[in-house]
Amino acid sequence: MMDVFNRRCLRNILGISWKLDHTTNADLLHRTGMMNLQDIMADRRRFIGYILRLPLSRPASTALQWIPEGGNKRKGRPKKTWQDTLREDLLGIADNCEEEAMIANDRPTGTGGPKSKSK
């Protein structure tokens, strides 16, 4: 559903209309240099799994459990951190981060990290 909205916005930005210009989704994404949102989410989940499998001595793994100290609370809604985004991404897979870490660690080793997409 989000992909449909994203492509509609891209068509609107580029001035492509359905009535006059027939452009395929693949051509639209190629022209803008974008990826499908589902592909982006899959890459993010793959990367999160990679980080969860790292030993706790690695900085990226430590950053997942890091909570900043003190500070003054600002007015309004709290800022959305990357940790909040991580938790939202994991909601569909696991009930909590500990369960996600167990799922990630069940994966066989030696499969490598996230793959970069070549165009």
Buried (B, 14 or more C-beta within 10 A) or exposed (E): EEBEEBBEEBBEEEEBEEEEEEBEEEEBBEEBEBBBBEEBBEBBBEBBBBBBBBEEEEEEBEEBEEEEEEEEEEEEEEEEEEBEEBEEBBEEEBEEBEEBBEBBEEEEEEEEEBEEEEE
